[in-house]
């Protein structure tokens, strides 16, 4: 349209060195002000002269393409500048609008961290008192269960602390079977109505023990907690995979169990398996879940990348 407008102006002033001008015999009025391409030229038939002749203005295709590309580049440049300006303004306003929310979240995180830190004192006191009770009354199941419940609170504190801190994990050598036997023994006391089976060979892992124990405890606890009366929990190792399988109530939507705050019952906070997934990712362990309602759930940990050769 810009080029056609210039050609139209040229028909009045005749001062247009870029165009070729000629007069031809008058034609049908329908051809007046017609803009079309013919023989590698762009033509414009303008208003007839006094002699009823037509004035033809032509524009070479090469020059037309040059002008067209120049106009197109100008349009695109302005468009990109406007887009960048709009993105910049939007980003500034978004940061400004989200700043109070970000500050509130940071304040909430700091508050939770302080609360978790304050848990250390009563937990340490409980540990000391349980040791005193054990020395006074001997090995008692009630005391042991209370101590394990206190340990569960301690583990939950660890989950929340890790969830907020994301500190890097160190690696140590860990013997898999002895670690699992110890954790299963603890859960057998807490869940006396659940039968635990274990089939683990001697395997050594290069892994962070605390993080790995937290993963195992979460999985064993869920397997026992959401099981049926006199149900079973089977822990096995096959083809470099640690399998923890239960005969429990199952999961409606297994694909969502690792989402933060997702839970299918009123129990828990919905962050245990989310922390498990984050810990597995940090330790380079692939975790998968299979489940059927009223049939049970199976978690599989691929330990291939953390095993000693």
C-alpha positions in Angstrom: 0.0 0.0 0.0 2.9 2.4 0.7 4.4 1.7 -2.8 1.0 2.1 -4.5 0.5 5.4 -2.6 3.9 6.7 -3.9 3.0 5.7 -7.4 -0.3 7.5 -7.1 1.5 10.6 -5.9 3.9 10.3 -8.8 1.0 10.5 -11.3 0.3 14.0 -10.0 3.8 15.4 -9.6 5.7 13.3 -12.3 8.7 13.9 -10.1 9.6 10.2 -9.4 12.9 9.0 -10.8 12.3 5.5 -9.5 9.4 5.0 -11.8 9.0 4.8 -15.6 6.2 7.0 -17.0 4.5 6.7 -20.4 1.2 7.8 -22.0 -0.9 5.2 -23.8 -4.3 5.2 -25.4 -7.3 5.4 -23.3 -8.8 2.2 -22.0 -11.9 1.0 -20.3 -12.5 3.0 -17.1 -12.6 -0.2 -15.2 -8.9 -0.3 -15.6 -8.4 3.1 -13.9 -6.4 3.0 -10.7 -5.7 -0.6 -11.2 -2.6 -2.1 -9.6 -1.2 -5.3 -11.0 1.9 -7.2 -12.0 2.7 -7.8 -15.7 6.0 -8.8 -17.5 8.1 -8.3 -14.4 6.7 -4.8 -13.8 4.2 -3.4 -11.4 1.8 -1.0 -13.1 -0.6 1.7 -12.0 -3.1 3.2 -14.3 -3.8 6.7 -13.1 -6.3 9.4 -13.9 -6.7 10.1 -17.7 -5.2 13.2 -19.1 -7.0 16.0 -20.8 -6.4 14.3 -24.1 -8.2 11.3 -22.8 -5.0 9.3 -22.9 -3.8 7.1 -20.1 -0.7 7.6 -18.1 1.1 4.4 -17.3 3.6 4.2 -14.4 5.8 1.1 -14.1 8.0 -0.1 -11.3 10.6 -2.8 -11.8 10.2 -6.0 -9.9 13.7 -5.8 -8.5 13.2 -2.3 -7.1 9.7 -3.4 -5.9 11.2 -6.3 -4.0 13.8 -4.1 -2.5 11.3 -1.6 -1.3 8.9 -4.3 -0.1 11.7 -6.0 2.0 12.7 -2.6 3.4 9.1 -1.9 4.5 8.7 -5.5 5.8 11.9 -5.2 7.8 10.8 -1.9 9.3 7.5 -3.4 10.3 9.1 -6.5 11.9 11.7 -4.3 13.7 9.0 -2.1 15.2 7.0 -5.2 16.1 9.9 -6.8 17.9 10.7 -3.6 19.7 7.1 -3.3 20.9 7.0 -6.9 22.0 10.3 -6.5 24.0 9.0 -3.3 25.5 5.8 -5.0 26.5 7.6 -8.0 27.9 9.9 -5.7 29.9 7.0 -3.7 31.3 5.1 -6.9 32.1 8.1 -8.4 33.9 8.6 -5.3 36.0 4.9 -5.2 37.0 4.9 -8.9 37.6 7.9 -8.7 39.9 6.4 -5.7 41.7 3.1 -7.5 42.1 4.6 -10.8 43.3 7.1 -9.2 45.7 4.7 -9.2 48.7 3.8 -12.9 48.0 7.5 -13.8 47.7 8.3 -12.0 50.9 5.4 -13.7 52.7 6.7 -17.1 51.5 10.2 -16.4 52.6 8.9 -15.3 56.0 6.8 -18.5 56.2 9.9 -20.6 55.4 12.0 -18.9 58.0 9.2 -19.3 60.6 9.0 -23.1 59.8 12.8 -23.4 59.9 12.9 -21.8 63.3 10.1 -24.0 64.6 11.9 -27.1 63.3 15.0 -26.0 65.0 13.1 -25.5 68.3 12.0 -29.1 68.1 15.6 -30.3 68.7 15.5 -29.4 72.4 12.4 -31.4 73.4 13.4 -34.3 71.1 16.8 -34.5 72.7 15.2 -34.4 76.1 12.8 -37.2 75.1 15.8 -39.3 73.9 17.6 -38.9 77.2 14.5 -39.7 79.3 13.8 -42.9 77.2 17.4 -44.0 77.8 16.9 -43.4 81.6 13.6 -45.4 81.5 15.2 -48.3 79.7 18.0 -48.5 82.3 15.4 -48.3 85.1 12.7 -50.7 83.8 14.7 -52.7 81.3 13.7 -53.4 77.7 10.0 -52.7 77.6 7.8 -52.8 74.5 5.8 -49.8 75.5 9.0 -47.7 76.0 10.4 -49.0 72.7 7.2 -48.1 70.8 7.2 -44.7 72.4 10.9 -44.2 71.5 10.1 -45.3 67.9 7.2 -42.8 67.7 9.5 -40.1 68.9 12.0 -41.2 66.2 9.2 -40.9 63.7 8.6 -37.3 64.8 12.4 -36.8 64.4 12.3 -38.2 60.9 9.3 -35.9 60.0 11.4 -33.0 61.2 14.2 -34.2 59.0 11.9 -34.4 56.0 10.7 -30.8 56.6 14.2 -29.6 57.2 15.4 -31.1 53.9 12.3 -29.9 52.1 13.2 -26.3 53.1 17.0 -26.4 52.9 17.9 -28.5 49.8 21.4 -29.0 51.1 23.8 -31.1 49.0 24.2 -34.8 50.0 27.5 -36.4 50.9 28.2 -40.0 49.9 29.4 -42.9 52.0 29.6 -46.7 51.7 26.4 -48.5 52.9 25.7 -52.2 53.3 22.1 -52.6 52.0 20.9 -55.7 53.8 22.0 -54.7 57.3 20.5 -51.2 56.8 17.2 -52.7 55.7 17.1 -55.3 58.5 17.6 -52.6 61.1 14.8 -50.4 59.6 12.4 -53.3 59.3 13.1 -54.3 62.9 12.0 -50.8 64.0 8.8 -50.9 62.0 7.9 -54.4 63.2 7.7 -53.0 66.7 5.5 -50.1 65.6 3.3 -52.2 63.4 2.9 -55.5 65.3 -0.1 -56.5 63.1 1.9 -56.4 59.9 4.1 -59.3 58.7 7.4 -58.2 57.1 9.4 -60.3 54.7 12.9 -59.6 53.4 15.0 -61.1 50.7 18.1 -59.0 50.3 21.6 -60.1 49.1 24.8 -58.5 50.3 25.1 -55.3 48.2 27.1 -52.2 48.9 26.0 -48.7 47.9 27.8 -45.4 47.5 25.1 -43.2 48.9 24.2 -40.7 51.6 23.0 -43.1 54.5 20.8 -40.5 56.2 18.9 -39.7 53.0 18.6 -43.3 52.0 17.3 -44.3 55.4 14.8 -41.5 55.2 13.6 -42.9 51.8 13.3 -46.4 53.2 11.5 -45.3 56.4 9.0 -43.3 54.4 8.2 -46.3 52.1 8.1 -48.9 54.9 6.0 -46.6 57.0 3.5 -46.0 54.2 3.4 -49.7 53.3 2.5 -50.6 56.9 0.3 -47.6 57.7 -2.0 -48.1 54.7 -2.1 -51.9 54.9 -4.9 -54.2 55.9 -5.1 -56.1 59.2 -2.5 -58.9 59.2 -1.2 -57.6 55.9 2.3 -58.1 54.5 5.2 -56.0 53.4 7.8 -57.6 51.2 11.3 -56.1 50.7 13.4 -57.7 48.0 16.3 -57.0 45.7 16.4 -58.2 42.1 18.1 -57.0 39.0 19.6 -54.0 40.8 16.1 -52.9 41.9 15.0 -52.5 45.6 11.4 -53.5 45.7 9.0 -52.6 48.6 5.6 -54.2 48.1 2.6 -54.3 50.3 -0.9 -55.9 50.4 -2.6 -52.7 51.4 -5.5 -50.6 50.2 -3.8 -49.3 47.1 -3.6 -45.9 45.5 -6.3 -44.3 43.3 -3.9 -42.2 41.3 -0.3 -43.5 41.5 0.9 -40.8 39.1 0.2 -38.1 41.7 1.7 -39.6 44.8 5.0 -37.7 44.4 3.2 -34.3 44.1 3.6 -31.9 47.0 0.7 -32.0 49.5 -1.1 -34.8 47.5 -2.9 -37.3 49.8 -5.8 -39.6 49.4 -6.7 -39.9 53.1 -6.9 -37.5 56.0 -3.7 -38.9 57.5 -0.4 -37.2 57.1 0.7 -34.0 55.5 1.2 -35.1 51.9 4.9 -34.3 51.7 6.5 -37.6 52.6 6.6 -39.1 49.2 7.4 -35.7 47.6 10.5 -35.6 49.8 11.2 -39.3 48.8 11.1 -38.3 45.2 13.4 -35.3 45.7 15.9 -37.4 47.7 15.9 -40.1 45.0 16.5 -37.5 42.4 19.4 -36.0 44.4 20.9 -39.5 44.9 20.5 -40.4 41.2 18.0 -43.1 42.0 15.0 -43.7 39.7 11.8 -44.5 41.6 8.6 -45.9 40.2 5.3 -46.9 41.7 2.6 -49.4 40.7 -0.6 -49.8 42.5 -4.1 -51.4 42.3 -7.0 -50.5 44.7 -7.5 -53.1 47.4 -4.6 -55.1 46.0 -1.5 -53.3 47.1 1.3 -51.0 46.1 4.8 -51.7 44.8 7.7 -49.1 44.9 10.8 -49.9 42.9 14.1 -48.1 43.4 16.7 -48.5 40.6 20.1 -48.7 42.5 22.2 -49.4 39.5 23.9 -46.0 39.5 24.8 -46.0 43.2 26.1 -49.6 43.5 29.7 -50.4 44.0 31.0 -52.5 41.0 
